[in-house]
Amino acid sequence: MTPTLARMLFETWAAQYDPKADVSFVRQQHGMLAIMRPHLYPPVVPESLRGPKWGQR
């Protein structure tokens, strides 16, 4: 893992706990990470394929 990638991962993780985080910056980093490391994100499932218990444990 490169230092740049590690910093991006940490900043996007830490943004969820920072109420003053810049939303557009975080979205931009999420976009970059989704392209560079797609295995870090869950697959996008269309609403038509979601069952009645979607999102429940």
Secondary structure as GFF3:
##gff-version 3
##sequence-region A 1 57
A	DSSP	alpha_helix	3	15	.	.	.	ID=ss1
A	DSSP	alpha_helix	23	36	.	.	.	ID=ss2
A	DSSP	three_ten_helix	38	40	.	.	.	ID=ss3
A	DSSP	three_ten_helix	47	49	.	.	.	ID=ss4
###
